[in-house]
Amino acid sequence: MTLQLTKHTHLRNLVSGTALIAGIIGVGIGVTMLQQAATAQQDMVDVPMFEVDPLWPKPIPGEKLLGMTIGASVDAQDNLWVVHRGASTLHNNEKGASLNPPTADCCTAAAPVLAFNPAGEQIQAWGAAGAGYEWPESMHGVFVDHKGNVWLGGNGAKDSQILKFTKDGKFLAQSGHQGKNTGSNDPENFGRVAQLYIDPKTNEGYVADGYRNRRLAVIDGDTGKIKRWWGAYGKKPDDGELAPYNPTGPVAEQYRSPVHCVALAEDGLLYVCDRVNDRIQVFRTDGTFVSEHFYAKNTLATGSTWEVALSKDPQQRFMYLTDGQNERVRILDRKSMAELTSFGRGGRQPGQFYGVHSIAVDSKGNIYTTETFEGKRIQKFEYKGMGKVMRGTQQGSVWPKRSS
């Protein structure tokens, strides 16, 4: 009897101990799950959400095509202005109607400077060599200023000039002269300009200068004449040879070509893309260096920091960064410059990219992108309000949601 009681007691203790251990394990799992849920909740971020509009823009009249499309700017009326490289970047089987003799009914290159209204209809088409100015060998960059003037850059081998026109294509001014560049400290000529911006508050302009030079140039907003300039970290630029980019090596003290973008925020911070170095440098408008930030730092070839645009909320909380090597639009928190999420992927369908290049934002918060290389197109991404995503999420092709 005593032996039987002892067995029962042992069994009861064993069951109780097992239950206790199971309970402890269960509590541990529960705590872990709660911790994971709390961490996941902490990693959720509020970001602008977008959907591609596959029907924008409307077809360009006359069976005309875009070539490499390498500049975008939204004017005060929310019209999108773009520049592209036209026939020189179209294959013969794309431009058969313009060959001599013609090989087909389709197609010809569109005019190099185009504007589209918010509905996606072409409303302006112009641009060519003319009296009194030197047309770029290779288009690159467009900006419509607060006075309604259209500024153009170029990155051809001899392009050392910027041009200023009215919206209907009347020539106004040229600064710099084709083929005259003497380097990154030239006080009169540019060096294959990538992008421009004119500040309405001061009427000073900022030029990403560029594919030949290694500097940010400040210009007069009326004449385009150079007023001052600086290189990486606000130092005097140097055109000496640099070793190839090495993501694990020392950080370059000079820009690599191209210095590819410039953007000015309402709070006076100026952003410059050093594309092949995978970085954005931040300055004050007097050239004082503030900070630098790297994105996809292991990216080689054409680099990861192509062009930026700012969100339209009063604080400009977000920055949109095109990355034409990794085929993404990265959404950054402008205060910290940390990447929050990204959208897009490589491909040819709507919402995908082949050489995503320039970016612009309209007053409603919609994003417009252009594509170079074989991309040769414009895409519109409609702003759909704020939403939550896990920090670091790559959203892929942001197609419109299907109605049930």
C-alpha positions as CSV (number, residue, x, y, z in Angstrom):
1,M,0.0,0.0,0.0
2,T,2.8,2.4,0.9
3,L,4.6,1.5,-2.3
4,Q,1.4,2.2,-4.3
5,L,0.9,5.6,-2.6
6,T,4.5,6.5,-3.3
7,K,4.0,5.7,-7.0
8,H,0.8,7.8,-7.1
9,T,2.6,10.6,-5.4
10,H,5.5,10.4,-7.8
11,L,3.2,10.3,-10.8
12,R,1.2,13.3,-9.4
13,N,4.4,15.3,-8.9
14,L,5.7,14.3,-12.3
15,V,2.4,15.5,-13.9
16,S,2.5,18.7,-11.9
17,G,6.1,19.4,-12.8
18,T,5.4,18.7,-16.4
19,A,2.4,21.1,-16.3
20,L,4.5,23.7,-14.6
21,I,7.3,23.4,-17.2
22,A,4.7,23.6,-20.0
23,G,3.2,26.6,-18.4
24,I,6.5,28.3,-18.1
25,I,7.3,27.5,-21.7
26,G,3.9,28.7,-22.7
27,V,4.4,32.0,-20.9
28,G,7.8,32.3,-22.5
29,I,6.4,31.8,-26.0
30,G,3.6,34.2,-25.2
31,V,6.0,36.8,-24.0
32,T,8.2,36.3,-27.1
33,M,5.2,36.6,-29.3
34,L,4.2,39.8,-27.6
35,Q,7.7,41.1,-27.9
36,Q,7.8,40.3,-31.6
37,A,4.4,41.9,-32.1
38,A,5.6,45.0,-30.2
39,T,8.8,45.1,-32.3
40,A,6.8,44.7,-35.5
41,Q,4.5,47.5,-34.4
42,Q,7.5,49.7,-33.6
43,D,8.9,48.9,-37.1
44,M,5.7,50.1,-38.8
45,V,6.1,53.5,-40.4
46,D,3.7,56.0,-41.9
47,V,4.6,56.7,-45.5
48,P,2.9,58.2,-48.6
49,M,1.3,55.4,-50.7
50,F,1.2,55.4,-54.5
51,E,-0.4,53.5,-57.4
52,V,0.8,53.6,-61.0
53,D,-1.6,55.1,-63.6
54,P,-1.1,52.8,-66.6
55,L,-3.1,55.2,-68.9
56,W,-1.0,58.3,-68.3
57,P,0.1,60.1,-70.5
58,K,-2.1,59.9,-73.5
59,P,-0.4,58.8,-76.8
60,I,1.8,61.5,-78.3
61,P,0.1,62.8,-81.5
62,G,1.4,61.7,-84.9
63,E,3.0,58.4,-83.9
64,K,5.9,60.2,-82.3
65,L,8.2,58.5,-79.8
66,L,10.2,59.4,-76.8
67,G,13.9,58.6,-76.7
68,M,15.9,58.4,-73.6
69,T,13.9,60.6,-71.2
70,I,16.2,62.5,-68.9
71,G,14.5,65.5,-67.3
72,A,11.2,66.3,-65.5
73,S,9.7,69.4,-63.9
74,V,6.2,70.3,-62.8
75,D,5.1,74.0,-63.4
76,A,2.7,76.1,-61.3
77,Q,-0.3,74.8,-63.3
78,D,0.7,71.2,-62.6
79,N,1.8,70.6,-66.2
80,L,4.6,68.1,-66.5
81,W,7.6,69.2,-68.6
82,V,10.1,66.6,-69.9
83,V,13.1,66.5,-72.1
84,H,14.4,63.5,-74.1
85,R,17.2,62.7,-76.6
86,G,15.0,61.9,-79.5
87,A,16.1,60.2,-82.8
88,S,19.7,59.7,-81.7
89,T,18.5,57.2,-79.1
90,L,15.9,55.4,-81.2
91,H,16.7,52.3,-83.1
92,N,16.1,52.2,-86.9
93,N,13.2,49.9,-86.4
94,E,11.6,52.5,-84.1
95,K,12.1,55.5,-86.4
96,G,11.5,54.0,-89.8
97,A,9.3,56.9,-91.0
98,S,12.2,59.4,-90.5
99,L,14.9,57.4,-92.3
100,N,16.0,58.3,-95.8
101,P,14.4,56.6,-97.6
102,P,11.6,55.8,-95.1
103,T,11.4,52.1,-94.2
104,A,8.0,52.2,-92.6
105,D,5.0,54.4,-91.8
106,C,6.0,54.3,-88.1
107,C,7.6,56.3,-86.4
108,T,9.4,59.6,-85.8
109,A,10.9,61.2,-82.7
110,A,8.9,63.7,-80.7
111,A,10.2,67.2,-80.2
112,P,12.9,67.3,-77.5
113,V,10.9,69.5,-75.1
114,L,7.4,68.4,-74.3
115,A,4.7,69.4,-71.8
116,F,1.6,67.4,-70.7
117,N,-1.4,68.8,-68.8
118,P,-2.7,66.9,-65.8
119,A,-5.0,64.9,-68.0
120,G,-1.9,63.6,-69.8
121,E,-2.5,65.5,-73.1
122,Q,0.5,67.0,-74.9
123,I,0.3,70.8,-74.8
124,Q,3.8,71.9,-75.8
125,A,6.3,70.4,-78.2
126,W,9.4,72.4,-79.4
127,G,13.2,72.6,-79.4
128,A,15.9,72.7,-82.0
129,A,19.0,74.6,-83.0
130,G,18.4,78.3,-83.7
131,A,19.9,81.7,-84.1
132,G,21.5,83.2,-81.1
133,Y,22.0,80.1,-79.0
134,E,23.8,76.7,-79.0
135,W,21.4,73.8,-78.7
136,P,22.7,70.9,-76.5
137,E,24.4,67.9,-78.2
138,S,22.6,65.7,-75.7
139,M,19.6,66.9,-73.6
140,H,19.8,66.5,-69.8
141,G,17.6,68.3,-67.3
142,V,14.7,70.7,-67.4
143,F,13.3,73.2,-64.9
144,V,10.4,75.5,-65.1
145,D,11.0,78.5,-62.7
146,H,8.6,80.6,-60.7
147,K,8.4,83.1,-63.6
148,G,7.3,80.4,-66.0
149,N,10.7,80.2,-67.8
150,V,12.0,76.9,-69.0
151,W,15.7,76.1,-68.3
152,L,17.6,73.4,-70.2
153,G,20.9,71.6,-69.6
154,G,22.9,69.2,-71.7
155,N,25.5,66.5,-71.1
156,G,27.0,66.1,-74.6
157,A,30.8,66.1,-74.9
158,K,30.9,69.8,-75.7
159,D,27.9,71.0,-73.7
160,S,29.2,73.8,-71.5
161,Q,26.0,75.9,-71.5
162,I,22.6,76.3,-70.1
163,L,19.6,77.8,-72.0
164,K,16.5,79.7,-71.0
165,F,13.3,79.8,-73.0
166,T,9.6,80.9,-72.6
167,K,7.1,78.1,-72.4
168,D,6.3,78.4,-76.1
169,G,10.0,78.0,-77.0
170,K,11.1,81.6,-77.5
171,F,14.8,81.9,-76.7
172,L,15.7,84.2,-73.7
173,A,19.2,83.6,-72.5
174,Q,22.3,81.4,-72.7
175,S,25.1,81.1,-70.0
176,G,28.3,79.4,-70.9
177,H,29.5,78.5,-74.4
178,Q,29.7,75.1,-76.0
179,G,33.1,73.5,-76.1
180,K,34.7,76.2,-73.8
181,N,34.8,74.4,-70.4
182,T,38.1,74.6,-68.7
183,G,37.3,72.5,-65.6
184,S,35.4,72.5,-62.3
185,N,36.7,76.0,-61.4
186,D,35.7,77.7,-64.6
187,P,33.9,80.9,-63.7
188,E,32.0,81.2,-67.0
189,N,31.3,77.8,-68.5
190,F,29.6,74.7,-67.2
191,G,30.7,71.1,-67.6
192,R,27.8,68.9,-69.0
193,V,25.0,70.0,-66.7
194,A,22.6,67.3,-65.2
195,Q,19.9,69.4,-63.4
196,L,18.9,72.9,-62.4
197,Y,16.7,74.6,-59.8
198,I,15.8,78.3,-59.4
199,D,14.9,79.5,-55.9
200,P,11.8,81.8,-56.0
201,K,12.8,83.4,-52.7
202,T,16.2,84.6,-53.8
203,N,16.1,84.3,-57.6
204,E,19.4,82.3,-57.3
205,G,19.7,79.1,-59.2
206,Y,21.6,75.8,-58.3
207,V,23.1,73.7,-61.0
208,A,24.3,70.1,-60.7
209,D,27.4,70.5,-62.8
210,G,27.8,67.7,-63.7
211,Y,29.0,65.0,-66.1
212,R,32.3,66.8,-66.8
213,N,32.6,69.1,-63.8
214,R,32.5,68.0,-60.2
215,R,30.7,70.8,-58.5
216,L,27.5,72.5,-57.5
217,A,27.3,75.9,-59.2
218,V,25.1,78.9,-58.0
219,I,23.8,81.1,-60.8
220,D,21.8,84.4,-61.2
221,G,18.2,83.5,-61.8
222,D,17.8,86.0,-64.6
223,T,21.0,85.7,-66.7
224,G,22.2,82.2,-65.7
225,K,25.7,83.6,-65.0
226,I,27.8,81.8,-62.4
227,K,28.1,83.5,-59.1
228,R,29.9,80.9,-56.9
229,W,30.5,77.1,-56.6
230,W,31.8,74.3,-54.4
231,G,32.6,70.6,-54.6
232,A,32.1,67.7,-52.1
233,Y,32.0,68.8,-48.5
234,G,31.8,72.4,-49.6
235,K,35.5,72.3,-50.6
236,K,37.1,73.6,-53.8
237,P,36.5,71.0,-56.5
238,D,39.4,69.1,-58.0
239,D,39.4,67.3,-61.4
240,G,42.2,65.0,-60.6
241,E,41.8,61.3,-61.4
242,L,40.0,59.2,-58.8
243,A,40.3,55.5,-58.1
244,P,37.3,53.4,-59.0
245,Y,34.4,53.5,-56.5
246,N,35.0,50.9,-53.7
247,P,32.0,50.5,-51.3
248,T,34.4,49.2,-48.5
249,G,37.2,51.7,-49.2
250,P,37.8,55.2,-48.0
251,V,35.0,57.8,-48.7
252,A,35.9,60.0,-51.7
253,E,36.8,63.5,-50.8
254,Q,35.7,64.7,-54.3
255,Y,32.6,64.1,-56.3
256,R,32.7,61.5,-59.1
257,S,31.0,62.3,-62.3
258,P,28.1,62.7,-62.6
259,V,27.0,65.2,-60.0
260,H,23.5,64.3,-61.0
261,C,20.9,66.2,-59.0
262,V,20.1,69.3,-56.9
263,A,17.0,70.0,-54.8
264,L,16.2,72.8,-52.4
265,A,13.8,72.4,-49.5
266,E,11.7,75.2,-48.0
267,D,13.9,75.2,-44.9
268,G,17.0,76.1,-46.9
269,L,18.6,72.7,-47.0
270,L,20.2,71.9,-50.3
271,Y,20.5,68.3,-51.6
272,V,23.1,67.1,-54.1
273,C,23.3,63.6,-55.7
274,D,26.8,62.2,-56.1
275,R,25.5,59.3,-58.1
276,V,28.4,56.9,-58.6
277,N,29.4,57.4,-54.9
278,D,25.9,56.2,-53.9
279,R,25.5,59.3,-51.7
280,I,23.5,62.5,-51.1
281,Q,25.3,65.4,-49.5
282,V,23.3,68.1,-47.7
283,F,24.4,71.8,-47.6
284,R,23.2,75.2,-46.7
285,T,22.8,77.6,-49.6
286,D,26.1,79.3,-48.8
287,G,27.9,76.0,-49.3
288,T,28.2,75.0,-45.7
289,F,28.3,71.2,-45.5
290,V,25.7,69.7,-43.2
291,S,25.8,65.9,-43.7
292,E,26.0,63.0,-46.1
293,H,24.0,59.8,-46.5
294,F,24.6,56.6,-48.5
295,Y,22.0,54.4,-50.1
296,A,22.5,50.9,-51.4
297,K,26.2,51.5,-50.8
298,N,27.3,48.3,-52.6
299,T,25.8,49.5,-55.9
300,L,28.5,49.8,-58.6
301,A,28.2,50.7,-62.3
302,T,25.9,53.8,-62.6
303,G,25.3,54.2,-58.8
304,S,22.2,54.5,-56.7
305,T,21.5,58.2,-56.1
306,W,20.1,59.5,-59.4
307,E,17.6,62.3,-58.6
308,V,15.4,63.5,-55.7
309,A,12.1,65.3,-55.2
310,L,10.3,66.5,-52.1
311,S,6.8,65.7,-50.8
312,K,4.2,68.5,-50.9
313,D,3.2,68.6,-47.3
314,P,4.3,71.9,-45.5
315,Q,7.2,70.3,-43.7
316,Q,8.3,68.3,-46.7
317,R,8.6,65.3,-44.5
318,F,9.6,62.9,-47.3
319,M,12.2,62.7,-50.0
320,Y,11.8,60.6,-53.1
321,L,15.0,59.2,-54.6
322,T,15.3,57.5,-58.0
323,D,17.7,54.6,-58.2
324,G,18.1,53.7,-61.9
325,Q,20.7,51.0,-61.2
326,N,18.5,49.0,-58.7
327,E,15.2,50.2,-60.4
328,R,13.6,51.7,-57.3
329,V,12.0,54.9,-56.0
330,R,13.2,55.1,-52.4
331,I,11.1,57.0,-49.9
332,L,13.2,58.7,-47.3
333,D,12.4,60.5,-44.0
334,R,13.9,63.9,-44.8
335,K,14.7,64.8,-41.2
336,S,16.8,61.7,-40.6
337,M,17.4,60.8,-44.2
338,A,16.7,57.2,-43.3
339,E,15.1,55.0,-46.0
340,L,11.5,54.0,-45.0
341,T,10.3,52.0,-48.0
342,S,10.6,51.8,-51.7
343,F,8.5,50.9,-54.7
344,G,9.2,49.7,-58.3
345,R,11.2,46.8,-59.7
346,G,13.0,46.1,-62.9
347,G,10.8,45.4,-65.9
348,R,8.8,47.0,-68.7
349,Q,5.2,46.8,-67.4
350,P,3.5,49.7,-65.6
351,G,5.0,50.3,-62.2
352,Q,8.3,48.7,-63.2
353,F,11.4,50.5,-64.4
354,Y,14.2,50.3,-66.9
355,G,16.7,53.1,-66.0
356,V,14.4,55.2,-63.8
357,H,16.0,58.6,-64.0
358,S,14.2,61.9,-63.2
359,I,11.4,62.6,-60.8
360,A,8.9,65.4,-60.1
361,V,5.9,65.9,-57.8
362,D,2.8,67.9,-58.5
363,S,0.7,70.0,-56.1
364,K,-1.5,67.0,-55.3
365,G,1.5,64.8,-54.3
366,N,1.5,62.7,-57.5
367,I,4.9,61.5,-58.6
368,Y,6.1,61.5,-62.2
369,T,9.2,59.5,-63.3
370,T,11.2,59.3,-66.5
371,E,13.3,56.4,-67.8
372,T,16.5,56.5,-69.8
373,F,18.4,53.7,-71.6
374,E,15.8,51.4,-73.2
375,G,13.0,52.7,-70.8
376,K,12.2,55.7,-72.9
377,R,9.0,56.7,-71.2
378,I,7.1,58.7,-68.5
379,Q,5.1,57.2,-65.7
380,K,2.6,58.7,-63.3
381,F,2.2,57.4,-59.7
382,E,-1.0,58.7,-58.1
383,Y,-0.8,59.7,-54.4
384,K,-3.2,57.6,-52.5
385,G,-2.8,59.1,-49.0
386,M,-0.8,57.9,-46.1
387,G,-0.5,54.3,-45.1
388,K,1.6,52.0,-42.8
389,V,4.2,49.6,-44.0
390,M,7.0,47.6,-42.3
391,R,10.2,49.7,-42.3
392,G,12.4,48.7,-45.2
393,T,9.6,47.0,-47.2
394,Q,10.2,46.9,-51.0
395,Q,6.7,47.2,-52.3
396,G,7.4,46.2,-55.9
397,S,5.0,47.1,-58.7
398,V,2.4,49.4,-57.1
399,W,-0.5,48.4,-59.4
400,P,-4.0,49.8,-58.9
401,K,-6.1,47.7,-56.5
402,R,-8.8,45.7,-58.2
403,S,-12.4,46.4,-57.1
404,S,-14.2,43.3,-55.8
